[in-house]
Amino acid sequence: MGIGAWSIWVLGISQNISKNTIEIESTYAGDEKKMISCNAKFLMDCLSRIDSEFIELAMNEELKPIRIRAKEDEKFTYIVMPFKK
């Protein structure tokens, strides 16, 4: 997953050497692009449970946990652990 000034892009690669990429419009409060590796299934589990048009991803460093929240419901918090590339 990559995060830039105006978009988030998610790249999925399977063991069968297939790839899929999606780009999502976003706003970003950071200064530089970030690249984070995480289990796509865990990320999709979280996103499938959020009933909101907007989500908030919060992270500090590439190997620190990613906090995901629904923008309108701060009671729901999901943590995704990244892994080394």
C-alpha positions, -999 to 999 in steps of 0.1 A, spaced: 0 0 0 13 34 -9 2 68 3 8 101 -15 -5 136 -15 -37 129 -34 -42 91 -35 -37 58 -19 -27 29 -41 -31 -8 -31 -10 -34 -49 -19 -70 -44 4 -98 -55 -5 -135 -51 17 -165 -50 5 -174 -85 23 -143 -98 -8 -123 -105 -11 -86 -96 -39 -62 -91 -37 -24 -84 -63 1 -74 -59 38 -68 -82 57 -44 -86 95 -42 -75 107 -7 -62 136 14 -29 132 32 -15 152 60 21 139 58 52 153 40 64 123 21 51 92 3 49 61 24 50 24 13 37 -2 37 34 -39 33 6 -57 51 -16 -88 47 -44 -78 21 -69 -102 38 -66 -84 71 -70 -50 53 -101 -63 34 -116 -77 66 -114 -43 81 -127 -24 51 -157 -48 46 -169 -40 82 -168 -2 79 -202 13 69 -188 47 60 -179 66 29 -147 80 45 -120 62 65 -90 74 84 -56 56 82 -31 66 108 5 55 109 39 67 120 65 45 103 65 17 78 69 -10 104 45 4 130 8 -6 133 -17 10 111 -49 23 128 -80 23 107 -112 41 117 -145 51 101 -145 89 99 -181 92 113 -177 64 140 -147 67 161 -159 38 183 -147 14 156 -109 10 155 -90 -17 137 -53 -23 138 -33 -39 110 3 -49 116 26 -43 87 55 -67 78 89 -64 63 91 -65 25 
